[in-house]
Amino acid sequence: MASITLDKKTWLKHLGQFQSNINDLCLIVYENPSCLGYGVGYQTHFYRMFEQYPDASNVKAGKLEVSDLAKVCTFLKKCDGMVTMKQTNGGKTLYVYQGNLKLSMPVTDIKSNKIVKNYEALVKSAQEDDWDSFGADDYKVSARTKLAEIIKLSGLSSLVSKNADYRVSVDTDAGEISVSMGKQHDTKVFAVSHLSDIDAASGNHEYHSSFGPWLLPCLSLVNPNMTSRIHFGENTGLVVRQTSNTVQRLLIIIDQQV
């Protein structure tokens, strides 16, 4: 039986971070050290997260399959303090409870987990290649940055037209990564983050790639206050990695094929 008890705010941080098009999640509980992990995979992006919780209680390794994130988040908002989730091995029911307040939910097909294994295989190859490539993408620049200013754009999408263009650019000479959204001769919004520890291929110093409206919701999944390691190239997707003593976060955003 997989189980773990965490603070209500911690649960909401993980389960409430996704856009409405992602409404299920397969959580993996680890022991020694106590850790919560999960991954979601779509044609637009792959997101993988591990975070240690050494003070967690009732920790038993296994899967916790959340079939309806919206319902579980609504329940969590009515809870106070520590909340336990558990699911029996091979069980068809997820249990969430705090004191005398309890929720049971049938476990159904987890759509967000369908192609995670495919992404994981590509990630393994990319790691072995020291992130010089991912699938068909060849990355020409790697650097450290904080994406706080760029992440602010996710709350400004209403300022641009529905068919806006989304573009990521890296200028290694200026030491900047920039994101723009909007159409030419119409309202456009830009944000810039400075780069450090730049490792770039010789020759070209500017790289550009186009994305769809999924770019900003995806970027909002990373922690704006953590330093990120990015990998990027000409007409490639964008890789964002964040690592600390207790957190490992990987985000791969697929570019728009033009």
VMD Tcl script that draws the C-alpha trace (Angstrom):
set ca {
  {0.00 0.00 0.00}
  {1.56 3.29 -1.13}
  {1.04 6.18 1.27}
  {2.53 9.46 2.46}
  {1.44 12.28 4.76}
  {2.34 15.84 3.78}
  {1.14 19.32 4.59}
  {-1.93 20.53 2.70}
  {0.07 23.37 1.13}
  {2.67 20.91 -0.16}
  {-0.01 18.78 -1.81}
  {-1.58 21.82 -3.45}
  {1.83 23.00 -4.69}
  {2.24 19.77 -6.64}
  {-1.32 18.94 -7.64}
  {-2.55 22.47 -8.28}
  {0.23 23.70 -10.57}
  {-1.09 22.37 -13.88}
  {-3.32 23.96 -16.50}
  {-6.86 22.62 -16.90}
  {-5.86 20.39 -19.83}
  {-3.84 18.23 -17.40}
  {-6.26 16.74 -14.89}
  {-4.63 13.50 -13.76}
  {-1.26 12.50 -12.33}
  {0.64 9.38 -11.33}
  {2.66 10.07 -8.17}
  {5.53 7.82 -7.09}
  {6.37 7.59 -3.40}
  {9.95 6.62 -2.50}
  {11.44 5.60 0.84}
  {14.93 6.21 2.27}
  {14.93 9.10 1.67}
  {11.25 10.01 1.63}
  {10.57 11.48 -1.79}
  {7.65 12.33 -4.07}
  {8.13 12.05 -7.82}
  {6.02 12.28 -10.97}
  {6.18 12.90 -14.69}
  {3.78 14.12 -17.36}
  {4.28 13.72 -21.08}
  {2.46 15.31 -24.00}
  {3.31 16.19 -27.59}
  {4.05 19.73 -26.40}
  {6.24 19.01 -23.37}
  {7.68 16.64 -20.81}
  {7.90 17.51 -17.12}
  {9.58 15.42 -14.42}
  {9.85 16.28 -10.76}
  {11.41 14.74 -7.65}
  {11.36 16.37 -4.23}
  {12.55 14.98 -0.91}
  {10.46 15.30 2.25}
  {12.56 13.95 5.14}
  {9.88 14.93 7.68}
  {7.05 13.12 5.88}
  {5.21 10.44 7.85}
  {3.32 7.24 6.95}
  {5.71 6.77 4.03}
  {5.32 3.55 2.04}
  {6.73 3.24 -1.47}
  {4.46 2.78 -4.46}
  {2.09 4.57 -6.82}
  {-0.63 7.08 -6.01}
  {-2.84 7.58 -9.05}
  {-4.90 10.78 -9.03}
  {-7.61 10.49 -11.68}
  {-9.11 13.96 -11.14}
  {-6.74 16.69 -9.95}
  {-9.45 19.35 -9.81}
  {-11.61 17.35 -7.40}
  {-8.69 16.42 -5.16}
  {-7.52 20.06 -5.02}
  {-11.03 21.20 -4.10}
  {-11.01 18.67 -1.25}
  {-7.51 19.68 -0.10}
  {-8.52 23.33 0.17}
  {-11.03 22.33 2.86}
  {-8.41 20.42 4.84}
  {-6.16 21.79 7.58}
  {-2.58 20.78 8.31}
  {-1.31 17.31 7.43}
  {-3.12 15.24 4.79}
  {-2.55 11.56 3.96}
  {-2.90 9.92 0.55}
  {-2.83 6.16 0.13}
  {-3.63 3.50 -2.45}
  {-3.48 -0.27 -2.07}
  {-1.22 -2.29 -4.34}
  {-3.15 -2.87 -7.54}
  {-6.02 -1.06 -5.89}
  {-8.75 0.72 -7.77}
  {-9.30 3.43 -5.18}
  {-7.29 6.43 -3.99}
  {-7.91 7.63 -0.44}
  {-7.24 11.18 0.77}
  {-7.96 12.08 4.38}
  {-7.29 14.52 7.18}
  {-8.85 13.77 10.54}
  {-12.53 12.97 10.03}
  {-12.58 14.48 6.53}
  {-12.11 11.76 3.92}
  {-12.22 11.38 0.14}
  {-12.21 8.18 -1.89}
  {-11.79 8.29 -5.66}
  {-11.85 5.51 -8.27}
  {-8.58 5.03 -10.13}
  {-9.02 5.31 -13.89}
  {-6.66 5.62 -16.85}
  {-3.92 8.23 -16.26}
  {-3.60 10.05 -19.60}
  {-0.68 12.27 -18.57}
  {1.48 9.18 -18.00}
  {0.88 7.52 -21.39}
  {4.10 8.56 -23.18}
  {6.31 9.26 -20.16}
  {8.34 6.09 -20.82}
  {9.05 7.28 -24.38}
  {10.36 10.58 -23.05}
  {12.37 8.84 -20.33}
  {14.25 6.82 -22.96}
  {15.14 10.01 -24.84}
  {16.16 11.73 -21.60}
  {18.50 8.86 -20.74}
  {20.22 9.21 -24.12}
  {20.43 12.99 -23.70}
  {22.03 12.62 -20.28}
  {24.60 10.21 -21.69}
  {25.33 12.83 -24.38}
  {25.71 15.52 -21.67}
  {22.62 17.28 -23.09}
  {24.26 18.13 -26.40}
  {21.12 16.75 -28.04}
  {17.63 15.48 -27.37}
  {16.01 13.31 -30.02}
  {16.53 15.13 -33.33}
  {17.46 18.43 -31.64}
  {21.10 19.54 -31.46}
  {21.73 22.08 -28.72}
  {24.34 24.74 -29.39}
  {24.28 26.60 -26.09}
  {24.03 25.74 -22.41}
  {23.86 28.35 -19.66}
  {22.60 29.18 -16.20}
  {19.80 31.67 -15.64}
  {16.91 32.65 -13.40}
  {13.64 32.73 -15.31}
  {11.62 34.86 -12.88}
  {11.02 37.74 -15.32}
  {10.16 35.44 -18.21}
  {7.73 33.41 -16.10}
  {5.77 36.61 -15.43}
  {4.66 36.51 -19.07}
  {2.35 33.59 -18.28}
  {-0.01 36.05 -16.59}
  {0.00 38.46 -19.53}
  {-1.23 36.29 -22.40}
  {-4.54 38.19 -22.46}
  {-2.63 41.22 -23.81}
  {-1.90 39.54 -27.14}
  {-4.06 38.06 -29.89}
  {-5.16 34.43 -29.75}
  {-3.01 33.60 -32.79}
  {0.08 35.24 -31.28}
  {3.57 34.07 -32.16}
  {5.75 32.78 -29.31}
  {9.49 33.00 -29.77}
  {12.54 32.15 -27.67}
  {15.89 33.75 -28.51}
  {19.35 33.37 -27.00}
  {22.16 35.85 -27.64}
  {25.43 34.53 -26.24}
  {27.29 37.81 -26.88}
  {24.73 39.81 -24.90}
  {24.38 36.99 -22.38}
  {20.58 36.97 -22.60}
  {17.63 34.69 -23.17}
  {14.43 36.43 -24.25}
  {10.85 35.37 -24.83}
  {8.39 37.34 -26.93}
  {4.70 36.87 -27.65}
  {2.44 38.71 -30.08}
  {2.08 39.47 -33.77}
  {3.99 41.92 -35.92}
  {2.17 45.29 -36.15}
  {0.13 44.29 -33.08}
  {0.65 44.23 -29.32}
  {3.80 42.32 -28.33}
  {5.23 41.58 -24.89}
  {8.87 40.71 -24.16}
  {10.88 39.51 -21.17}
  {14.61 38.98 -20.76}
  {16.74 36.98 -18.33}
  {20.51 37.23 -18.07}
  {22.75 34.22 -18.66}
  {25.88 33.08 -16.86}
  {28.27 30.14 -17.15}
  {27.64 30.10 -20.91}
  {28.91 27.13 -22.91}
  {28.27 27.76 -26.61}
  {29.41 26.28 -29.89}
  {31.79 28.37 -31.98}
  {30.38 30.35 -34.88}
  {26.80 31.53 -34.53}
  {26.03 33.64 -31.44}
  {22.26 33.95 -31.77}
  {19.69 31.17 -31.71}
  {15.93 31.35 -32.24}
  {12.99 28.99 -32.09}
  {9.22 29.29 -32.44}
  {6.69 27.79 -30.05}
  {2.93 27.67 -29.62}
  {0.72 28.98 -26.80}
  {1.87 26.05 -24.62}
  {5.24 27.78 -24.04}
  {4.25 30.04 -21.15}
  {2.08 27.57 -19.20}
  {4.98 25.12 -19.43}
  {7.53 27.66 -18.20}
  {5.31 28.42 -15.21}
  {6.04 24.88 -13.96}
  {9.62 25.79 -12.98}
  {10.57 27.56 -9.78}
  {11.23 31.24 -10.63}
  {13.55 31.62 -7.65}
  {15.83 28.70 -8.48}
  {18.76 28.91 -10.87}
  {18.10 26.91 -14.03}
  {20.45 25.24 -16.49}
  {19.05 25.67 -20.01}
  {19.93 23.90 -23.27}
  {18.93 25.43 -26.59}
  {19.76 25.67 -30.29}
  {18.52 26.95 -33.62}
  {14.94 25.76 -34.24}
  {15.02 23.37 -31.27}
  {12.98 22.83 -28.18}
  {14.00 24.32 -24.85}
  {15.32 22.25 -21.95}
  {15.22 23.63 -18.40}
  {16.87 21.76 -15.52}
  {16.73 22.75 -11.86}
  {18.65 20.90 -9.16}
  {19.23 21.39 -5.44}
  {19.93 19.11 -2.48}
  {16.24 18.20 -2.25}
  {14.75 18.97 -5.69}
  {15.28 17.70 -9.24}
  {13.12 19.30 -11.91}
  {13.31 18.71 -15.68}
  {11.19 20.51 -18.27}
  {11.45 19.89 -22.01}
  {9.28 22.17 -24.16}
  {8.80 21.05 -27.76}
  {9.13 23.75 -30.40}
  {6.61 24.49 -33.12}
  {7.58 22.86 -36.39}
  {7.66 25.51 -39.14}
}
mol new
graphics top color blue
foreach p $ca { graphics top sphere $p radius 0.5 }
foreach p [lrange $ca 0 end-1] q [lrange $ca 1 end] { graphics top cylinder $p $q radius 0.2 }
display resetview
